[in-house]
């Protein structure tokens, strides 16, 4: 694992402070905004259909997260996604709960066509559902281990042209040909709401400053793992884990990143 690339990517985010436009869910808005600020990016949460095109027009990347769906939000996502395609800025899709309900699955399929995502990040169940695999879901939580979704992720990447990221005990990143895995982080991360959504937003920041989407996704997920691993060593439980994680994101140095172990 070349952790030096992650350190360079983080420095690029901090120096360029990209504007990351998020259309995300009510549950995680605060978490993801704080995480983006912690790494030096500039977050904006704008979902009104009357302004999303204008916001995308000044943004460095677009993150769409379908966690708390409603009809008017879906319309805004479509407009924002199409505008981002026209501007050719990175587009990150988080298919929260894909496969759990027809609305979620069909919305994701529509977004795959309209926003042509640069990166798709989800848990194993979500990725398998988007790839058309038979899978049962557990609300917005995965019912499958990340290792089970690798073949589905490759197929999805080849079908969409997107880099696909599977979050789990082991994270996987593929563009349909290349495949990397990351064994970093802590089991405590899965017990803090919004960690996956935060990862998606962080990918949006890295994709804005790193030209190769595969490399950007890998660097972002490595950063998440390093920060989570370091935070877990300080945390007393899930509450302090959340605080320690943000502290790590905001204070990590290149030396801190290079000192962590994982492959």
C-alpha positions in Angstrom: 0.0 0.0 0.0 1.5 3.3 -1.0 0.4 5.5 1.9 2.5 8.4 0.5 0.0 8.9 -2.2 -2.8 9.3 0.4 -0.7 11.9 2.2 -0.2 13.8 -1.0 -3.9 13.6 -1.8 -4.8 15.0 1.6 -2.3 17.8 1.2 -3.9 18.6 -2.2 -7.4 18.8 -0.6 -6.1 21.0 2.1 -4.3 23.4 -0.3 -7.1 23.6 -2.9 -10.1 23.4 -0.6 -12.5 22.1 -3.3 -16.2 23.0 -3.1 -18.1 19.7 -2.7 -21.8 19.9 -3.4 -23.7 17.4 -1.4 -27.3 16.3 -2.0 -27.4 14.0 0.9 -29.7 12.7 3.6 -31.0 14.3 6.8 -29.3 11.8 9.1 -25.7 12.6 8.0 -25.6 16.2 6.8 -23.8 17.4 10.0 -21.4 14.4 10.0 -20.4 14.8 6.4 -20.1 18.5 6.5 -17.8 18.4 9.5 -15.7 15.6 7.9 -15.2 17.6 4.8 -14.2 20.7 6.8 -11.9 18.6 8.8 -9.9 17.5 5.8 -9.8 21.0 4.4 -12.6 20.8 1.8 -15.5 23.2 1.5 -18.9 21.5 1.9 -22.3 22.8 0.7 -25.6 21.0 1.3 -28.1 22.3 -1.3 -31.0 20.2 -2.6 -33.7 22.8 -3.7 -34.4 22.2 -7.4 -34.4 26.0 -8.0 -30.7 26.3 -7.1 -28.9 22.9 -7.6 -27.9 23.6 -11.2 -26.4 27.0 -10.1 -24.6 25.3 -7.2 -23.2 22.6 -9.4 -21.9 25.3 -11.8 -19.5 26.5 -9.1 -18.7 23.2 -7.4 -15.6 21.1 -7.8 -17.5 17.8 -7.4 -21.0 16.5 -6.8 -22.0 13.9 -4.2 -25.5 12.3 -4.4 -26.6 10.2 -1.5 -30.1 8.7 -1.6 -30.5 7.9 2.1 -33.7 9.9 2.8 -35.5 9.9 -0.5 -38.5 11.9 -1.5 -40.0 12.8 -4.9 -38.7 16.4 -5.0 -35.3 15.4 -3.9 -35.1 12.8 -6.7 -35.9 15.6 -9.2 -33.2 17.7 -7.8 -30.7 14.9 -8.0 -31.5 14.4 -11.7 -31.0 18.1 -12.5 -27.8 18.3 -10.5 -26.4 15.1 -12.0 -27.1 16.2 -15.6 -25.5 19.6 -14.9 -22.4 17.9 -13.4 -22.1 15.7 -16.5 -22.3 18.8 -18.7 -19.6 20.5 -16.6 -17.5 17.3 -16.5 -16.9 17.5 -12.8 -16.6 14.3 -10.7 -19.9 12.7 -9.7 -20.1 10.4 -6.7 -23.2 8.2 -6.0 -24.0 6.6 -2.7 -26.9 4.1 -3.3 -28.0 3.9 0.3 -30.4 1.0 0.7 -30.4 -0.1 -2.9 -32.3 -3.4 -3.1 -34.3 -2.7 0.0 -37.3 -1.1 -1.8 -38.3 -0.7 -5.4 -38.1 3.1 -5.0 -34.5 3.0 -4.0 -33.4 0.5 -6.6 -35.2 2.3 -9.5 -33.9 5.7 -8.4 -30.4 4.4 -8.5 -30.9 2.9 -11.9 -32.2 6.2 -13.2 -29.3 8.1 -11.6 -26.8 5.7 -13.2 -28.1 6.8 -16.6 -28.6 10.5 -15.9 -25.5 11.4 -13.8 -23.1 8.8 -15.2 -21.3 8.5 -11.9 -17.5 8.8 -11.7 -17.5 6.7 -8.5 -20.1 4.5 -6.8 -19.6 3.7 -3.2 -21.8 1.4 -1.2 -21.8 -1.6 1.1 -21.8 -5.2 -0.3 -25.6 -5.5 -0.5 -26.0 -2.2 -2.3 -23.3 -3.0 -4.9 -24.7 -6.4 -5.5 -28.2 -5.1 -5.9 -27.1 -2.5 -8.5 -25.2 -5.2 -10.4 -28.4 -7.2 -10.6 -27.3 -10.0 -8.1 -29.8 -11.8 -6.0 -29.3 -10.4 -2.5 -31.5 -9.8 0.5 -31.0 -6.4 2.3 -31.4 -5.3 5.9 -32.7 -1.8 5.5 -29.7 0.4 4.8 -27.2 -2.0 6.3 -25.4 -4.7 4.4 -26.5 -8.3 4.7 -23.3 -9.5 3.0 -19.6 -9.3 3.6 -17.6 -7.1 1.3 -15.6 -10.0 -0.2 -18.9 -11.5 -1.6 -19.5 -8.4 -3.7 -16.1 -8.2 -5.6 -17.4 -9.9 -8.7 -20.5 -7.8 -8.7 -18.4 -4.6 -8.3 -16.3 -5.5 -11.3 -19.4 -6.1 -13.4 -21.0 -2.9 -12.2 -17.8 -0.9 -13.0 -17.6 -2.5 -16.5 -21.2 -1.8 -17.2 -21.2 1.9 -16.0 -17.7 3.0 -16.5 -17.5 4.1 -12.9 -15.0 3.2 -10.2 -16.8 1.1 -7.7 -16.0 1.0 -4.0 -17.3 -1.6 -1.6 -17.1 -0.6 2.1 -16.7 -3.3 4.7 -14.3 -5.0 7.1 -12.1 -5.0 4.0 -12.7 -2.2 1.5 -12.4 -2.9 -2.2 -11.9 -0.5 -5.1 -12.2 -1.5 -8.7 -12.6 0.0 -12.2 -13.4 -3.3 -13.7 -9.8 -4.1 -14.4 -7.7 -2.9 -11.5 -8.6 -4.0 -8.0 -7.2 -2.9 -4.6 -8.2 -3.8 -1.1 -7.7 -1.9 2.1 -7.5 -3.6 5.5 -7.6 -0.6 7.8 -10.1 0.9 10.2 -12.0 -0.5 13.2 -15.2 -2.4 13.9 -16.3 0.6 15.9 -16.7 2.5 12.6 -19.7 0.4 11.6 -21.4 1.3 14.9 -21.3 5.1 14.2 -24.0 6.3 11.9 -23.0 7.9 8.7 -19.4 6.5 8.4 -20.2 5.2 4.9 -21.8 8.4 3.8 -18.8 10.3 5.2 -16.6 8.0 3.1 -18.6 9.0 0.0 -18.2 12.7 0.7 -14.5 12.3 1.3 -14.2 10.5 -2.0 -15.9 13.6 -3.6 -13.2 15.8 -2.1 -10.3 13.7 -3.3 -11.9 13.2 -6.8 -11.9 17.0 -7.1 -8.1 17.2 -6.8 -6.8 13.8 -8.0 -7.2 13.2 -11.7 -7.5 9.4 -11.7 -10.9 8.5 -10.0 -9.5 5.0 -9.1 -6.6 6.6 -7.3 -8.8 9.3 -5.7 -11.2 6.6 -4.3 -8.4 4.5 -3.0 -6.7 7.5 -1.3 -10.0 8.6 0.3 -10.8 5.2 1.6 -7.3 4.7 2.9 -7.6 8.0 4.8 -10.9 6.9 6.3 -9.3 3.7 7.4 -6.3 5.4 8.9 -8.4 8.0 10.8 -10.8 5.3 12.0 -8.0 3.0 13.2 -6.3 5.8 15.1 -9.6 7.1 16.6 -10.6 3.7 17.8 -7.4 3.5 20.0 -8.6 6.6 21.9 -12.4 6.0 21.9 -14.3 4.8 25.0 -17.3 3.9 22.9 -19.3 5.1 19.9 -19.8 8.6 21.1 -16.2 9.4 21.7 -15.3 7.4 18.5 -17.2 10.0 16.4 -15.4 12.9 18.0 -12.0 11.2 17.9 -12.5 10.4 14.2 -13.1 14.1 13.3 -10.2 15.1 15.4 -8.0 12.6 13.5 -9.2 13.9 10.1 -8.4 17.4 11.0 -5.0 16.8 12.6 -3.5 13.9 10.5 0.0 14.5 9.2 1.9 12.7 6.5 3.9 11.0 9.2 0.8 9.8 11.0 -0.5 8.3 7.8 2.7 6.6 6.9 3.0 5.1 10.5 -0.3 3.1 10.2 -0.3 -0.6 9.2 -2.6 -2.2 6.7 -2.6 -3.7 3.2 
